[in-house]
Amino acid sequence: MITPILLCGGSGTRLWPLSRESYPKQFADVVGEDSLFQASARRCIGDGFADPVVITGNAFRFIVTEQLDECLIAPGSILIEPEGRNTAPAVLISALHVLRHRPDDLILIMPSDHAVADPDLFRATVAQGCAAAGAGQIVTFGIAPTRAETGYGWLERGAETTDGAYNLERFIEKPDAETATRLLADDRYMWNAGVFLAQAKTLVAAYQTHAPDMLALAERALANATDDLGFTRIDPVAWAGMPDISIDYAIMEKAKNISLVPFQGDWSDLGNWQSVWQETTRDKDGNARSANTTALDCKDSLLRSESDGIELVGIGLTNIVAVAMGDAVMVADMSQAQNVKQAVTNLKAREAKQAVQLPVDYRPWGWFETLVLGDRFQVKRIHVHAGASLSLQSHDHRSEHWIVVEGVAQVTIDDTEKQLSENQSVYIPVGSKHRLANPGPAPMVLIEVQTGSYFGEDDITRYEDRYARG
């Protein structure tokens, strides 16, 4: 059996404004109907695959469970990192976890934010690497290059060793344009996908050889992990000592038992908006467009409106990326797509909330968005999943009016409990203990009007919460 390990972190800067720190690109519908995370999970289901292990951050734990539930995929485990520490620590503690519970499995380590056009070909390619992995090799997967890419690392293929597997001669850091052109002309060289297949014990042995201090910390962090609502919380004390380093630098560039299996299908890490344009269906003029967009005399451009209420019109554009959200618009020359990350850094320096926070705030019970914010009032739309419930809480600085516009709401205010149907409303005074729940089989939506002197999310005192939040 193969246990997939889905690496699910990220800072959400390279595809801003669609992707943000609060909602990185793997959770967004960048290409296709599924999110990148969902598509990654779907690639690894079926015969030969165990339930996936997901390693993610605390802020994303309920997004992970919700998106897996939408795909009808049950996770084997969800490991919660106390803080991001790059791929080497994440892979190591995941390997130790699998070694503890499924010691005979191979593990397939995958970023959860890549796009693969042909999942069947991907699974067949993984199967080609199983013999080498079972024999104690660490298998990496090379992508057949289609251009002289300077944004990826490259791999040099050696002699064939087993059916479909080759020796790996070396890793090559991201090259300059001249070097990338030379590599593209030689079929020995491939892109580095950052996907690995090995026995869990093989990877752990590699850390023992090349990063023993990291291994000792990971063993302690896992031994002291705690269970929280089905999530495995890694011990923060041991984890704090982990270095911030990638698995390529820590292990792969040092290990000698590396094999390479070529993948001949379309693949992209969607590392910037230009790569999204390349992976999106384009019209005869080379334009990739979403709904709610119009292109007049435009060529080779990407136009995306992420809001039904915003029409994006491009006139006379060439090689332009234009992405419109409800709270932010980004326009860039396609050749400058790599600089979006710097723009986010500048926004953070100005403390612009758009730098890190989406207009929609996802919670374990559903989501909400702010429609209007004034000096003494705020209007929100709140969506509560079927059967979900918010915490029993109170506020010190605001009162609230709730108007149900879809579904049925179960409302608790101090000692009173009532049900509200569509077009009914209720008032919650300042300081009252209150709870909102959805007892129905369909989502419930209400409009919340807050009035008062302060509307921050920290003005919440929780008394009971099924999600164990403070």
C-alpha positions in Angstrom: 0.0 0.0 0.0 1.0 3.6 -0.6 0.1 6.2 2.0 -0.1 9.7 0.4 1.3 12.5 2.5 -0.2 15.9 1.4 1.9 18.9 2.4 -0.6 21.6 3.0 1.0 24.8 4.2 1.9 28.0 2.3 1.9 31.7 2.7 -0.6 32.5 -0.1 1.5 35.3 -1.7 2.3 34.1 -5.3 -1.3 34.1 -6.6 -2.5 37.1 -4.7 -5.3 38.4 -4.5 -7.0 35.0 -5.1 -4.7 33.3 -2.7 -3.8 34.9 0.7 -2.2 33.9 4.0 -5.7 33.1 5.4 -6.5 31.0 2.4 -3.5 29.7 0.4 -3.8 28.7 -3.3 -4.2 25.0 -2.6 -7.7 25.7 -1.2 -8.8 27.9 -4.1 -10.4 26.8 -7.5 -7.4 28.0 -9.5 -7.9 25.6 -12.5 -10.9 23.2 -12.8 -13.8 22.7 -10.5 -12.0 21.2 -7.5 -9.5 23.1 -5.4 -5.9 22.2 -6.0 -5.9 20.4 -2.6 -9.0 18.4 -3.5 -7.5 17.5 -6.9 -4.3 16.3 -5.2 -6.3 14.1 -2.8 -8.3 12.6 -5.7 -5.1 11.7 -7.5 -4.3 9.2 -4.7 -7.5 7.2 -4.1 -8.4 3.8 -5.2 -6.6 0.4 -5.3 -3.2 0.5 -3.8 -3.6 3.7 -1.8 -4.3 4.1 1.9 -6.2 7.1 3.3 -4.0 10.2 3.1 -2.0 11.8 5.8 -2.3 15.6 5.7 0.1 17.9 7.5 -1.1 21.5 7.8 -1.3 24.5 10.0 -3.8 25.2 12.8 -5.7 27.9 10.8 -6.4 25.5 8.0 -7.5 22.3 9.9 -11.2 22.8 9.4 -10.8 23.8 5.7 -8.9 20.6 5.1 -11.7 18.5 6.7 -14.4 20.3 4.9 -12.8 20.0 1.5 -12.0 16.3 2.0 -15.6 15.8 3.1 -16.8 17.4 -0.1 -14.8 14.8 -2.0 -16.0 12.0 0.2 -12.4 11.3 1.2 -11.6 10.2 4.8 -8.2 11.3 5.9 -6.0 8.8 7.7 -4.6 11.5 9.9 -4.3 15.3 10.0 -1.2 16.5 11.7 -1.1 20.1 12.9 2.2 22.0 12.7 2.5 24.6 15.6 4.2 26.8 13.0 5.5 26.4 9.4 9.0 25.0 9.2 9.3 24.2 5.4 9.2 20.7 3.9 12.1 18.8 5.6 10.5 18.8 9.1 7.0 18.2 7.7 8.1 15.2 5.7 10.1 13.7 8.5 7.4 13.8 11.2 4.8 12.5 8.6 7.2 9.6 7.8 7.6 8.8 11.5 3.8 8.9 11.9 3.3 6.4 9.1 6.1 4.2 10.4 4.3 4.1 13.8 0.9 3.1 12.3 1.6 1.5 8.9 5.3 0.4 9.0 5.1 -1.6 5.7 3.7 1.1 3.6 5.4 3.2 0.9 4.8 6.9 1.4 4.1 9.3 -1.5 5.1 12.8 -0.5 3.2 15.5 -2.5 2.7 19.2 -2.4 -1.0 19.9 -2.4 -0.9 22.9 -4.7 0.2 21.5 -8.0 -1.9 20.9 -11.1 -1.7 17.6 -13.0 -3.8 17.2 -16.1 -3.9 13.4 -16.2 -4.4 11.7 -12.8 -4.4 8.2 -14.4 -1.0 8.8 -15.9 0.2 10.2 -12.6 -0.9 7.0 -10.8 0.7 4.8 -13.5 4.0 6.7 -13.1 3.9 6.3 -9.3 3.4 2.6 -9.9 6.5 2.5 -12.0 8.5 3.7 -9.0 7.2 1.2 -6.6 9.9 -1.5 -7.3 12.7 0.9 -6.7 11.1 2.3 -3.6 10.5 -1.2 -2.2 14.2 -1.9 -2.8 15.3 0.9 -0.5 15.6 3.8 -3.0 14.1 7.3 -2.6 12.2 7.9 -5.9 11.8 11.4 -7.2 9.7 12.2 -10.2 11.0 14.3 -13.1 8.7 16.3 -15.4 9.4 16.3 -19.1 10.2 20.0 -19.7 8.3 22.1 -22.3 10.2 25.4 -22.0 13.5 26.8 -20.7 12.0 27.4 -17.2 14.1 29.4 -14.7 11.6 29.1 -11.9 12.1 25.4 -11.3 14.9 23.2 -10.1 16.0 20.6 -12.6 17.2 16.9 -12.4 19.8 15.1 -14.4 18.8 11.5 -15.4 21.4 8.8 -15.4 21.4 5.2 -16.6 18.2 3.0 -16.3 18.3 0.7 -13.3 14.8 -1.0 -13.2 11.8 -0.9 -15.5 10.9 2.8 -15.7 13.5 4.0 -13.1 16.9 5.7 -13.5 19.8 6.7 -11.4 19.7 10.4 -10.4 22.9 12.0 -11.3 22.3 15.4 -9.6 19.9 18.1 -8.5 20.3 21.4 -10.3 19.3 24.7 -8.7 17.0 27.1 -10.5 19.1 28.0 -13.6 19.6 31.3 -15.4 18.0 31.6 -18.9 21.1 30.5 -20.8 21.6 27.4 -18.7 17.9 26.6 -18.9 18.0 26.8 -22.7 20.9 24.3 -22.7 19.1 21.9 -20.3 16.0 22.0 -22.4 17.9 20.8 -25.5 19.1 17.6 -23.7 16.6 14.9 -22.9 18.6 13.9 -19.8 17.3 16.9 -17.9 13.9 17.3 -16.4 12.0 19.6 -14.0 12.0 18.8 -10.3 8.4 18.2 -9.2 9.1 17.9 -5.5 7.2 14.6 -5.4 8.9 11.6 -3.6 8.1 7.9 -3.1 9.9 5.7 -0.6 9.5 3.4 2.3 8.9 5.3 5.5 11.9 3.6 7.1 14.1 4.5 4.2 13.3 8.2 4.6 13.8 8.1 8.4 17.2 6.4 7.8 18.2 9.2 5.5 17.4 11.7 8.2 19.4 9.6 10.7 22.4 9.9 8.3 22.1 13.5 7.1 20.0 15.3 9.8 20.2 13.4 13.1 19.4 16.5 15.2 16.2 17.0 13.3 15.3 13.4 13.7 15.7 13.6 17.5 13.5 16.7 17.6 10.8 15.1 15.4 10.7 11.9 17.5 10.2 14.0 20.6 7.6 16.3 18.9 5.6 13.2 17.8 5.9 11.4 21.1 4.5 14.4 22.9 1.7 15.1 20.4 -1.8 15.4 21.6 -5.2 14.5 20.1 -7.7 17.4 19.6 -11.0 16.7 18.0 -9.4 14.0 15.9 -6.5 16.2 14.8 -2.9 15.3 16.0 -1.3 18.4 17.4 2.5 18.2 17.2 4.3 19.2 20.4 5.2 22.9 20.0 8.2 22.8 22.4 10.2 20.3 20.4 8.9 21.7 17.1 10.3 25.1 17.9 13.8 23.8 17.6 13.2 22.5 14.0 15.2 24.3 11.3 13.4 26.1 8.4 14.8 24.0 5.6 13.5 22.2 2.5 13.8 18.4 2.1 15.9 19.0 -1.1 18.6 20.8 0.9 18.4 18.7 4.0 18.2 15.2 2.5 17.8 14.8 -1.2 21.0 16.6 -2.4 23.0 14.5 0.1 21.5 11.1 -0.2 23.0 8.5 -2.6 20.1 6.2 -2.9 17.9 8.4 -5.2 16.2 7.1 -8.3 14.3 9.1 -10.9 11.1 8.2 -12.7 10.0 10.5 -15.6 6.5 11.8 -15.8 5.4 12.6 -19.3 2.1 14.3 -18.5 1.3 18.0 -18.1 2.3 19.4 -14.7 2.6 22.8 -13.1 3.3 24.1 -9.7 1.2 27.2 -10.5 3.9 29.3 -9.0 2.6 32.6 -10.5 -0.2 34.0 -12.6 1.7 33.4 -15.8 1.7 29.6 -15.1 -2.1 29.8 -14.4 -2.5 31.5 -17.8 -0.5 28.6 -19.4 -2.7 26.0 -17.7 -6.0 27.7 -18.5 -8.0 27.2 -21.7 -7.4 30.1 -24.0 -9.3 31.6 -26.9 -8.0 32.2 -30.4 -6.3 35.4 -29.3 -4.5 33.6 -26.4 -6.7 35.1 -23.7 -7.7 33.1 -20.6 -10.9 34.5 -19.2 -13.3 33.7 -16.4 -17.0 34.5 -16.2 -17.9 38.1 -15.8 -15.1 39.3 -18.1 -15.0 41.0 -21.5 -11.9 41.3 -23.8 -11.8 43.8 -26.6 -8.7 43.7 -28.9 -6.8 41.8 -26.2 -4.0 39.2 -26.8 -2.2 36.7 -24.6 -3.8 38.0 -21.4 -5.4 36.6 -18.3 -8.7 38.2 -17.1 -10.3 36.8 -14.0 -13.2 38.2 -12.0 -13.7 36.3 -8.7 -16.9 38.1 -7.8 -20.3 37.8 -9.5 -20.9 41.4 -8.8 -17.8 42.7 -10.6 -17.5 42.9 -14.4 -13.9 43.0 -15.6 -13.3 44.6 -19.0 -10.0 44.6 -20.8 -9.4 46.8 -23.8 -6.3 46.7 -26.0 -4.3 44.5 -23.5 -1.3 42.4 -24.5 0.5 40.1 -22.0 -1.5 41.4 -19.1 -2.7 39.7 -15.9 -5.8 41.3 -14.4 -7.5 39.7 -11.4 -10.5 41.4 -9.7 -11.8 40.4 -6.2 -14.4 42.1 -4.1 -11.8 43.9 -2.1 -8.7 44.1 -4.3 -7.6 44.3 -7.9 -4.2 43.3 -9.3 -3.0 44.3 -12.8 0.5 43.3 -14.0 2.5 42.7 -17.1 2.7 38.9 -17.6 6.5 39.1 -17.5 6.3 40.7 -14.0 4.1 38.0 -12.5 6.9 36.8 -10.2 6.8 40.2 -8.4 3.3 39.7 -6.9 5.0 38.4 -3.8 6.8 41.8 -3.4 3.5 43.6 -3.8 2.1 41.6 -0.9 5.2 42.5 1.2 4.5 46.2 0.5 0.8 45.8 1.4 1.8 44.1 4.7 4.1 47.0 5.5 1.2 49.4 5.1 -0.9 47.0 7.3 -3.5 46.7 4.5 -5.8 43.8 5.6 -6.1 42.7 1.9 -2.5 41.5 2.2 -3.4 38.5 4.3 -7.2 38.2 4.7 -9.8 37.3 2.2 -13.2 39.1 2.2 -14.7 35.7 3.1 -13.6 34.4 6.5 -13.8 30.5 6.7 -14.7 28.9 10.0 -15.4 25.3 11.0 -19.1 25.9 11.0 -19.2 27.8 7.6 -18.1 31.3 6.6 -19.0 34.9 6.8 -18.2 38.0 4.8 -18.5 41.7 5.6 -20.8 43.5 3.3 -20.7 47.0 4.8 -18.5 48.5 7.6 -19.2 51.9 9.1 -18.1 53.8 12.2 -20.9 52.5 14.3 -22.3 49.5 12.4 -21.3 46.5 10.4 -23.3 44.2 8.0 -22.3 40.6 7.5 -23.6 37.7 5.5 -23.3 34.5 7.5 -23.4 31.0 6.0 -23.9 28.0 8.4 -23.4 24.4 7.2 -26.2 21.9 7.7 -26.1 20.6 11.3 -23.4 23.1 12.3 -23.4 25.4 15.3 -21.5 28.5 16.4 -20.2 28.8 19.9 -22.2 30.0 22.9 -20.8 33.5 23.2 -21.3 37.1 24.2 -20.0 40.5 23.2 -19.0 43.5 25.3 -19.1 46.2 22.7 -21.9 45.4 20.2 -25.5 44.2 19.8 -26.7 42.2 16.8 -29.8 41.9 14.6 -30.2 38.6 12.7 -32.4 38.3 9.7 -32.7 34.8 8.2 -32.8 34.8 4.4 -32.4 31.1 3.7 -33.1 27.9 5.7 -33.9 27.6 9.4 -31.9 29.0 12.4 -32.0 27.7 15.9 -31.3 30.7 18.1 -30.4 30.7 21.8 -30.4 34.1 23.8 -29.7 33.7 27.5 -32.4 31.3 28.7 -34.6 31.6 25.6 -34.5 29.3 22.6 -36.4 29.7 19.4 -36.5 28.8 15.7 -36.5 31.3 12.9 -37.5 30.7 9.3 -36.9 32.8 6.2 -37.8 36.5 6.6 -37.9 36.3 10.4 -35.5 38.2 12.6 -34.3 38.5 16.2 -32.3 41.1 18.4 -29.4 40.1 20.6 -28.5 42.8 23.2 -25.0 43.7 24.3 -23.7 41.1 26.8 -26.3 38.4 26.2 -25.1 34.9 25.9 -26.2 33.7 22.5 -25.8 30.8 20.0 -26.7 30.3 16.4 -27.2 26.8 15.0 -28.5 25.2 11.8 -30.8 22.2 12.6 -31.8 21.7 9.0 -30.4 19.4 6.2 -29.5 22.4 4.0 -27.2 25.5 4.5 -28.7 28.4 6.5 -27.9 32.0 5.5 -28.6 35.1 7.5 -27.8 38.8 7.4 -26.3 40.1 10.6 -26.4 43.8 11.5 -24.0 44.8 14.3 -24.2 48.1 16.0 -21.8 49.4 18.7 -18.4 50.8 19.3 -16.1 47.9 18.3 -16.5 45.0 15.9 -13.2 43.1 16.1 -13.3 39.3 16.2 -11.5 39.5 19.6 -14.7 40.9 21.2 -16.0 37.3 21.7 -16.2 35.5 25.0 -16.9 31.8 24.4 -18.6 29.6 27.0 -19.2 26.4 25.0 -17.7 25.5 21.6 -17.8 22.1 19.9 -14.6 23.1 18.0 -12.6 23.7 21.2 -11.6 27.3 20.3 -10.5 29.6 23.1 
